[in-house]
Amino acid sequence: MTILRACATSSRWLTATALLALGACGPLVQIGGNAKPADSLLTLTSSVETPTTLDGGPVLIVLPSVPGALRTTRIPVIVEDNELQYLVAASWIEQPNFLFHRVLADTVEARTGRPALDEGNVDVLPALRLSGKLMNFGLDARAAPQVIVRYDAVLTSIETGLVGTRRFEATEPVSAETGPVVAQALGVATNRITADIADWIGTTPPTVMAEDPAAPAG
């Protein structure tokens, strides 16, 4: 695909290579060029209910890092092995790693019963730390259209160090290549992956913290 095609607003997709020709495409206000903005913003929701009480060793869930293609509110589309475009008129309410992080935290709490902390909870010492990379979070249109969600996880313990690493991946077919349909499929795949991650965490015994010798007795 040429850069000239990338500047055309009538094409089905907005190519990522348009970023290399900002001057040719004129003033841009968002990644993807001068495309018609989305009529509404998309989001993800968790399919679990957060319990009212939580106990056990807290789990710090670090905001996932993402590759360049996901550092945007647009939905990436794989059209060829070496070509990435963006879905027209479809935007998340915030970057996908923030959305994924929120669903993951809700799911971990619901399926493990442990508090899920974020990096703002500096006054709470976690028993486990989950970090990782959200490597895929978009539509694969190379064959039968489907969404792909992939998260490469690293789980560590405050006492014993590395617990393990694991790759989690899920796909979900789509019936139409539109923002709402793709977002719904990504939500299904995300909830499936986060459930698997939570169950993996749940197999790790809660860390028993040593008693602080400076703490007052009684």
ABEGO torsion letter per residue (X at the ends): XBAAAAABAABABBBAAAAAAAAAAEBBABBGEABBBBABBBBBBBABBBBABBBEBBBBBBBBBBBAAABBABBBBBABAABBBBBBGBBBABBAAAAAAAAAAAAAAAAAGBBBBBAABAABBBABBBBEBBABBBBBAABBBBBBBBBBBBBBBAAAEBAEBBBBBBBBBBABBBAAAAAAAAAAAAAAAAAAAAAAAAABBBBBBBBBAABBBX
